[in-house]
Amino acid sequence: PFAQVYTSTTSPGVARDIDRWHVHQRQTDRFYCVAGRIVVAIADVRPDSPSNGKLMLVELAASDDGPAPLMVTIPPQTLHGFVVTSDSPATLLNFPNRIYDADDEGRTLFTDANVTFPNGEPFDYMKIAGFYQRG
């Protein structure tokens, strides 16, 4: 179940956040894109997780702007964020399982997280945006 829902509209080419990951210790996020197109990045840093050390990229889009609509679930204690890859603003809905708690809103600098692409290059949203660019 979810505890609340909120929207976030972000301009084309903008990442949330450009140099740091979002992380929650207790909250599960559920992202759904209702306008535009985004790429969600999730880095699993949970020590006991079978996917520890893996980076997952998921493209979310409104039905007229990309792949079939879907919702992505972001587990607690995973690093996450997104970049807008559409030419128009993107609107994201989040259905978290907890009411907002400022104490559970964490940020980790990319340089501290040491997340890399499979080829060993450091994580960078602008590389992702370029790869997913259409047109």
C-alpha positions in Angstrom: 0.0 0.0 0.0 1.0 3.6 -0.4 0.8 6.3 2.2 0.6 9.4 -0.1 1.1 10.5 -3.7 2.9 13.5 -5.1 3.9 14.9 -8.5 7.2 16.3 -9.6 7.6 18.2 -12.9 11.2 18.5 -14.2 12.5 20.4 -17.3 14.1 18.6 -20.2 17.7 17.5 -19.7 17.5 18.1 -15.9 18.6 15.4 -13.4 17.3 14.9 -9.9 20.0 15.4 -8.6 23.0 16.1 -10.9 25.7 15.1 -8.5 24.1 13.0 -5.8 21.9 10.1 -5.2 18.6 10.0 -3.2 18.4 7.3 -0.5 15.8 6.3 2.1 16.5 3.9 4.9 12.8 3.0 5.4 10.8 4.3 2.5 9.9 2.4 -0.7 9.3 4.7 -3.7 7.1 3.9 -6.7 7.7 6.0 -9.7 5.3 6.4 -12.6 5.7 8.9 -15.5 2.6 10.7 -16.7 4.1 13.2 -19.1 7.4 13.2 -21.0 10.1 10.6 -20.6 12.7 9.9 -17.9 15.4 7.4 -17.1 15.4 6.2 -13.5 18.8 5.0 -12.2 18.9 2.6 -9.2 22.2 1.5 -7.7 21.9 -1.4 -5.2 24.4 -0.9 -2.3 22.6 -3.2 0.2 25.3 -5.5 1.4 23.1 -8.6 1.7 21.2 -8.1 -1.6 21.7 -10.5 -4.5 22.0 -7.5 -6.8 24.5 -5.6 -4.6 26.9 -3.5 -6.7 24.5 -3.5 -9.7 23.2 -0.4 -11.5 19.8 -0.6 -13.1 18.4 1.9 -15.6 14.7 2.0 -16.3 13.1 4.2 -19.0 9.6 5.5 -18.0 7.4 7.4 -20.3 3.9 8.6 -20.9 2.2 6.3 -23.4 2.7 8.6 -26.4 6.4 9.2 -25.7 8.2 5.9 -25.5 7.8 2.4 -24.1 4.6 1.1 -22.6 3.8 2.8 -19.3 5.0 1.0 -16.2 5.7 1.7 -12.6 9.1 1.0 -11.0 9.5 0.1 -7.4 12.6 1.5 -5.6 13.4 -0.4 -2.4 14.7 1.2 0.8 18.5 1.6 1.1 19.1 1.8 -2.7 20.6 4.8 -4.3 18.3 6.4 -6.9 17.4 9.4 -9.1 16.3 10.2 -12.6 17.1 12.4 -15.6 14.5 13.8 -18.1 15.2 12.6 -21.6 12.2 14.0 -23.5 12.2 17.4 -25.3 9.3 18.5 -23.1 9.0 18.6 -19.2 8.4 15.3 -17.6 5.9 14.7 -14.8 6.5 11.9 -12.3 4.1 10.5 -9.8 5.6 8.9 -6.7 3.5 6.6 -4.5 5.8 6.1 -1.4 4.8 3.6 1.3 5.4 6.1 4.1 4.3 9.7 5.0 7.1 12.2 4.3 9.8 12.0 7.0 12.7 14.5 6.6 14.9 12.2 8.7 14.6 9.5 6.0 15.6 11.9 3.1 19.2 11.0 2.5 21.7 12.2 -0.2 25.0 10.6 -1.2 27.4 12.3 -3.5 28.3 10.3 -6.6 32.0 10.6 -5.7 31.3 9.0 -2.4 29.1 6.2 -3.8 31.6 5.0 -6.4 28.8 3.7 -8.7 30.1 2.9 -12.2 28.8 1.9 -15.6 29.6 -1.7 -16.6 32.7 -0.4 -18.5 34.0 1.1 -15.3 33.3 4.7 -16.1 31.9 6.8 -13.3 28.1 7.2 -13.2 27.0 10.4 -15.0 23.4 11.4 -15.9 24.5 13.3 -18.9 25.9 10.1 -20.5 22.6 8.5 -19.8 20.6 11.4 -21.3 22.8 11.2 -24.5 22.3 7.4 -24.8 18.5 7.7 -24.5 18.1 10.8 -26.7 15.7 10.4 -29.6 15.5 12.3 -32.9 
